[in-house]
């Protein structure tokens, strides 16, 4: 593909809003392309907690009417744009553009449906900056899962690791096979279920996995979870909130909450252990996402992964803001008119350049 931009250094605001509703990640990323290689720096970053009113609106959004959802879509884009503007002014930044993941409301590629809200047009108008957004729709239209998108960035920015594991609302992994082909897929829910159970006990999350470590594993529930049909599908495959709410969550009923948390951790560890079996010998797994701070979860994963596999946990800034960084890179690739989605990962007809651009 012909490059539309010969620039080598980009200053990009990467935005990430995860399924766990823990806030909007904002990262100012300096991304440099030189002699076919990519380098990056996260110069400033912050997580903006969603006001309770936004938490309520986003939780209700999947069941909103068309007109209500449109209002939320526009208002969220405006709110994000204003938050970016404040972030830029506070840190004295001069970014080239914003690259936004948006907030996922629907994701069902079997019906060719994926929707990430947070209007790019409204965001651009509020922040007075160009915006790149809506990265998943093109992939779904081309027969892909629309997810995961991060592996293309993993391959460009973290190629020294054999695999990258993100422990966010949903765990996903990307890895290179013996033929240097990238593969990736969603493994299982992580913070979506752990935060849900923590909320029952009055907490936003389970710090260090302390509550889960006090519970006992419910073997019947663990067996039921491990036998869910999704885990027997071959990649490419992806998960969304619809599956979590309709298929996964109903099994967490009528048990002690601490025991359910312990069982969820055991299930996550087992599924990640299963995923590790196809990795090359002596692979280092680079672990990021909020779950990387859960020391109990990490200890359980270490017990389940293959003995010739090791976990590498980076500094806190990378753990928290790697996805925002990757979406900044995806935006750079779209800005340049180059492929940023791998068909081998998503199942799309071919590699392609995804994302909508709003110029202001």
Buried (B, 14 or more C-beta within 10 A) or exposed (E): EEEEEEEEEBBBBBBBBBBBBBBBBBBBBBBBBEEEEBEBEBEBBBBBEBEEEBBEBBEEBBEBEEEEBEEBBBBBBBBBBBBBBBBBEEBEBEBBBBBBBBBBBBBBBEEEBBBBBBBBBBBBBBBEBBBBBBBBBBBBBBBBBBBBBBBBBBBBBBBEBBBBBBBBBBBBBBBBEEEEEBBBBBBBBBBBBBBBBBEEEEEEBBEBBEBBBEBEBBEEBBEEBBEBEBBEEEBBBBBBBBBBEEEBBEBBEEBEBBBBBBBBBBBBBBBBBBBBEBBEEEBBBBBBBBBBBBBBBBEBBBEBBEEEBEBBBBEEEBBBBBBBBBBBBBBBBBBBBBBBBBBBBBBBEEBBBBBBBBEE
